[in-house]
Amino acid sequence: MSQKQLGIEAGFDPSSASPRMNQYEKGKHHPDATTVAKLCEVLGVPVAYLYCDDDDLARVIANFSKVGEKDRKRILAIVDTVKQS
């Protein structure tokens, strides 16, 4: 998905969607919490995903958000077991 398309789907004006997204990506400006939530909704990821600076952890966050409660409990039990060893 292009920057422009992402911006448009998040509700930005089509004429400013691409430059606005570019400024966010380059760190010149920072989106407010509402904008972050809209972007995450379009991307299908939780908000924590965008703030994660570790690729492996970001992948875990994205995948964890897509599994059901039963699987989440199983995953957390595995993590707790590994953490203790």
VOVO-10370 format. One record per atom (N, C-alpha, C): z, y, x. Coordinates in steps of 0.1 Angstrom, whole numbers, padded with zeros to 4 digits, always signed. Example, Ala and Ser with C-alpha at 12.3 -4.5 7.8 and 13.67 -1.06 7.14 Angstrom:
+0078-0057+0132/+0078-0045+0123/+0078-0033+0132/+0071-0022+0128/+0071-0011+0137/+0079+0000+0129/
//
This chain:
+0000-0012+0008/+0000+0000+0000/+0000+0012+0009/-0008+0022+0005/-0009+0034+0013/+0003+0043+0010/+0005+0053+0019/+0016+0062+0017/+0014+0070+0004/+0001+0074+0002/-0002+0081-0010/+0001+0073-0023/-0004+0061-0023/-0001+0052-0035/+0014+0050-0037/+0021+0048-0026/+0036+0046-0028/+0042+0059-0034/+0038+0070-0029/+0043+0083-0034/+0040+0085-0049/+0027+0082-0052/+0023+0084-0066/+0031+0074-0075/+0032+0062-0071/+0039+0052-0079/+0054+0056-0081/+0059+0063-0071/+0073+0067-0071/+0075+0080-0079/+0064+0086-0084/+0064+0098-0093/+0061+0111-0086/+0056+0111-0074/+0053+0123-0067/+0039+0128-0072/+0037+0141-0071/+0025+0147-0075/+0014+0141-0065/+0003+0137-0071/-0008+0131-0063/-0013+0139-0051/-0013+0152-0053/-0017+0161-0042/-0008+0162-0030/+0005+0159-0033/+0015+0160-0022/+0021+0147-0018/+0017+0136-0025/+0023+0123-0022/+0021+0118-0008/+0009+0119-0002/+0007+0114+0011/+0015+0122+0022/+0013+0136+0021/+0021+0143+0031/+0036+0142+0030/+0041+0141+0018/+0055+0139+0016/+0060+0126+0022/+0053+0115+0019/+0057+0102+0025/+0056+0102+0040/+0046+0109+0045/+0044+0110+0060/+0056+0117+0066/+0061+0128+0059/+0072+0135+0065/+0085+0126+0065/+0086+0118+0054/+0098+0109+0054/+0097+0098+0065/+0085+0093+0066/+0083+0082+0076/+0085+0087+0090/+0081+0100+0093/+0083+0105+0107/+0097+0111+0109/+0105+0112+0098/+0118+0117+0100/+0119+0132+0099/+0109+0139+0095/+0109+0154+0094/+0117+0158+0083/+0117+0150+0072/+0125+0153+0060/+0131+0140+0056/+0142+0140+0048/+0149+0128+0043/+0149+0129+0028/+0145+0118+0022/+0146+0118+0007/+0160+0117+0002/+0162+0123-0010/+0175+0123-0016/+0177+0109-0022/+0189+0106-0027/+0193+0093-0032/+0184+0088-0043/+0181+0098-0052/+0172+0094-0064/+0158+0090-0059/+0153+0097-0049/+0140+0094-0044/+0140+0081-0037/+0150+0078-0029/+0152+0065-0022/+0152+0054-0032/+0159+0056-0043/+0160+0045-0053/+0146+0043-0060/+0138+0053-0062/+0125+0052-0068/+0116+0045-0058/+0116+0048-0045/+0108+0042-0035/+0111+0027-0034/+0124+0024-0034/+0128+0010-0034/+0124+0002-0046/+0124+0008-0057/+0120+0002-0070/+0105-0002-0068/+0097+0008-0064/+0083+0005-0062/+0080-0006-0052/+0088-0006-0041/+0086-0016-0030/+0092-0029-0033/+0101-0029-0043/+0107-0042-0047/+0118-0047-0037/+0125-0037-0031/+0135-0040-0022/+0148-0032-0025/+0160-0037-0021/+0172-0030-0024/+0173-0018-0014/+0181-0008-0018/+0182+0004-0011/+0187+0001+0004/+0196-0008+0005/+0201-0012+0019/+0190-0015+0028/+0179-0021+0023/+0168-0025+0031/+0162-0013+0039/+0161-0002+0033/+0155+0010+0040/+0164+0016+0050/+0177+0013+0050/+0186+0019+0059/+0190+0009+0071/+0184-0003+0070/+0187-0013+0080/+0179-0011+0093/+0185-0010+0104/+0178-0008+0117/+0175-0021+0124/+0178-0032+0119/+0176-0045+0125/+0167-0053+0116/+0155-0057+0121/+0145-0064+0113/+0150-0077+0107/+0157-0085+0115/+0163-0098+0109/+0172-0095+0097/+0181-0085+0099/+0190-0082+0088/+0183-0077+0076/+0173-0068+0079/+0165-0063+0068/+0158-0074+0060/+0153-0084+0067/+0147-0096+0060/+0157-0103+0052/+0169-0105+0058/+0180-0112+0050/+0183-0104+0037/+0184-0091+0039/+0188-0083+0027/+0177-0084+0016/+0164-0083+0020/+0153-0084+0011/+0153-0097+0004/+0154-0108+0011/+0154-0121+0006/+0166-0124-0003/+0178-0120+0002/+0190-0123-0006/+0190-0116-0019/+0183-0104-0020/+0183-0097-0033/+0174-0104-0043/+0166-0114-0039/+0156-0120-0047/+0161-0134-0052/+0173-0139-0048/+0177-0152-0052/+0188-0150-0063/+0190-0161-0071/+0200-0160-0081/+0214-0161-0076/+0223-0160-0086/+0238-0160-0082/+0242-0173-0076/+0238-0184-0081/+0241-0197-0076/+0237-0198-0061/+0225-0194-0058/+0220-0195-0045/+0227-0185-0036/+0231-0174-0041/+0238-0164-0033/+0252-0170-0028/+0258-0176-0038/+0271-0182-0034/+0270-0193-0023/+0259-0201-0024/+0257-0211-0014/+0254-0205-0001/+0246-0194-0001/+0242-0188+0012/+0255-0182+0018/+0263-0175+0010/+0275-0169+0015/+0285-0179+0021/+0285-0191+0014/+0294-0202+0020/+0289-0207+0033/+0276-0208+0035/+0270-0212+0047/+0273-0201+0058/+0271-0189+0055/+0274-0178+0064/+0289-0178+0069/+0297-0180+0059/+0312-0181+0062/+0315-0193+0071/+0308-0204+0069/+0310-0216+0077/+0305-0213+0092/+0294-0207+0093/+0288-0205+0106/+0297-0194+0113/+0301-0184+0106/+0310-0174+0112/+0323-0179+0118/+0328-0190+0112/+0341-0195+0116/+0339-0205+0128/+0327-0209+0131/+0325-0219+0142/+0323-0212+0155/
//
